[in-house]
């Protein structure tokens, strides 16, 4: 079996807090994740704000160095790559950020920025760059003439996000890391961006890490899902299996609290299996036990120890003591 | 929901005059709100939802101005023409008592140096001449009646989670039993689980106190589960008003159709189509129907003339030439 394209092996990232940052809490805590290199797949990471999704994205992009654990790119440690390999990594793994306005330099025209990307990453001359850019822009339904001489503020958010997808595709990457790419986009245009991501996988054979707080969009584009809670992955596997048969108490609550217009007022009738808590405590994060402990209605003595991932069915893993006991 | 009207908007036009531009954010909105209903305002960012709330509340300060139309609030004994009252007068006679407004990101209005109960006490003292001790007792009882835990009263805002802070702000808004509560994206800053708990709370309180709730949200799913009636806004106009169930079962305006059809659903991977183009610049809206550049059904007349609001049946209105007899 060949090496995975990108893998995270028991990765943690600690951030300091408190007055002088002496206290530390794990934003990402023991995450294992891998993206296969054999066929393209869309891996989604779902979680609430503060669950460590973006930190994982930054670790994958080699922007943040993990405190513990190893990130591997095609079997090699990402932080021990040689210069040539780093160049290849940058070309192969491309980001799409949440706010398209942040992706582009406001003082530079979009076309000159795209040309400079093509020239530096692909070593093309100007005419070749323009031809390549035109082709990738066509993929997202735009033309080179439409972006020529315009600055980022002259585009709408939806258009600019399409251009930033084109920018990422320009380098002919093997992996796109999209961190909440549709949360700033208008509702009527969101689906278009998601459709481009789907086409990138189907037609260009690109794997995608899609990070979101919205399970509905994750389900639309994804093949696999990782559900994160306070820095740890609580459930993972094939997205259809996890969504049809959620097993972790948190995943259940997350899916039940997703509003669905088809249910109407009936939606309020299903009771959430969650105990409420009024005051937030950061100490919980440092606890050795299960992260979901303070909200979980099924907790037992055992839950004060950290659970680990077990396979409950093929391609469906969960980190909860309830299922350890059943096995 | 009864048939008693509490608020009437009559062809309201309002916008922002900035430099030499005029941003036409609310362009001829007519609407009636009934006692005890939950009315949802749906639409994309920048379509004028929040401006419409501001106009209803009467908090109109430059650069915002009302060009024409009237906003009439009907209470049991009085009738107020909100667009004609000044801010001082509204403060004395209308705000808090009849209308309250929960701003977007309202949980940040709490003063971090004051305990939660002091926010309530200050507010009570401002509007009535009662003894502080008595007020304190009343507040504790009031918080309990809204299902807020006792320890909250003595906490500082920073000690509370976002969802709890939002519930406190809602409790503040309901302190004087208002007739109408305007809630602008009350859950947009919250996580889905917290959002669900808050919506449940809001619905329970609304059922008990029977005020009219205007809920602004960009999330169609929230409207689907929460509201009784929906108004869909596009580029400063309400293009369709319908009872929630009817709107979702059978959307009439092409824009509402596109909004609902493009929603991704859990457990469904069929390819969906979105709209092309983007919403117009409100300082220079297109002639005729404002949706025509993006509309798949656009006809000749749509490019020339603005469609009137057509009554389909009781409680159902749509502004589209497809449904208007010429």
Contacts between the chains, C-beta under 8 A, distances in Angstrom:
chain1	res1	chain2	res2	distance
A	48	B	191	3.9
A	48	B	192	7.1
A	48	B	193	7.0
A	49	B	191	6.0
A	156	B	278	4.0
A	156	B	279	7.8
A	157	B	278	8.0
A	158	B	278	5.6
A	159	B	278	6.9
A	186	B	44	4.2
A	186	B	45	6.2
A	186	B	278	7.1
A	186	B	279	6.8
A	187	B	44	5.6
A	187	B	218	6.0
A	187	B	219	7.9
A	187	B	220	7.0
A	187	B	259	6.2
A	187	B	262	7.2
A	187	B	263	8.0
A	188	B	44	6.3
A	188	B	255	7.6
A	188	B	258	5.7
A	188	B	259	5.9
A	188	B	262	6.1
A	188	B	274	6.0
A	188	B	275	4.4
A	189	B	274	5.7
A	189	B	275	6.7
A	189	B	278	6.7
A	190	B	262	7.1
A	190	B	274	6.9
A	191	B	262	4.2
A	191	B	264	6.7
A	191	B	272	5.1
A	191	B	273	7.1
A	191	B	274	3.8
A	192	B	274	4.1
A	192	B	275	7.9
A	192	B	276	7.8
A	194	B	264	6.9
A	195	B	271	6.7
A	195	B	272	7.7
A	195	B	273	8.0
A	195	B	274	7.3
A	198	B	271	7.5
A	213	B	191	7.1
A	213	B	192	7.1
A	215	B	266	6.0
A	216	B	263	7.4
A	216	B	264	4.6
A	216	B	265	6.1
A	216	B	266	5.2
A	217	B	264	5.2
A	219	B	264	6.8
A	219	B	265	7.7
A	219	B	266	5.2
A	219	B	267	6.7
A	219	B	268	7.6
A	219	B	269	7.0
A	220	B	264	3.9
A	220	B	268	8.0
A	220	B	269	6.4
A	220	B	272	7.8
A	240	B	267	8.0
A	243	B	266	5.9
A	243	B	267	6.0
A	244	B	267	6.9
A	253	B	193	5.7
A	254	B	192	6.4
A	254	B	193	6.4
A	255	B	266	7.1
A	256	B	196	7.5
A	257	B	192	4.8
A	257	B	193	4.7
A	257	B	195	6.9
A	257	B	196	3.5
A	257	B	197	7.8
A	258	B	192	6.0
A	258	B	221	7.6
A	258	B	266	6.5
A	259	B	195	7.8
A	259	B	196	7.4
A	259	B	199	7.6
A	259	B	219	7.1
A	259	B	221	3.9
A	259	B	222	5.1
A	259	B	224	6.9
A	259	B	225	4.9
A	259	B	226	7.7
A	260	B	221	5.9
A	260	B	224	7.2
A	260	B	225	6.9
A	260	B	265	7.6
A	260	B	266	7.4
A	261	B	220	6.2
A	261	B	221	5.1
A	261	B	223	7.1
A	261	B	224	2.2
A	261	B	225	6.4
A	261	B	248	5.2
A	261	B	260	7.7
A	261	B	263	7.6
A	262	B	224	7.3
A	262	B	248	7.6
A	262	B	265	7.9
A	263	B	224	7.8
A	263	B	225	6.3
A	264	B	224	6.6
A	264	B	225	6.1
A	264	B	244	7.3
A	264	B	245	6.4
A	265	B	225	6.5
A	267	B	225	4.3
A	268	B	199	7.6
A	268	B	200	5.8
A	268	B	203	6.3
A	268	B	225	7.0
A	272	B	193	7.4
A	272	B	196	6.5
A	272	B	197	7.2
A	274	B	193	7.0
A	276	B	197	7.1
A	277	B	161	7.9
A	278	B	149	5.4
A	278	B	151	6.6
A	278	B	152	6.3
A	278	B	155	8.0
A	278	B	160	6.9
A	278	B	161	7.2
A	278	B	164	5.8
A	279	B	151	7.7
A	279	B	155	7.1
A	279	B	159	5.6
A	279	B	160	6.9
A	279	B	161	7.5
A	280	B	159	7.8
A	280	B	160	7.7
A	280	B	161	5.0
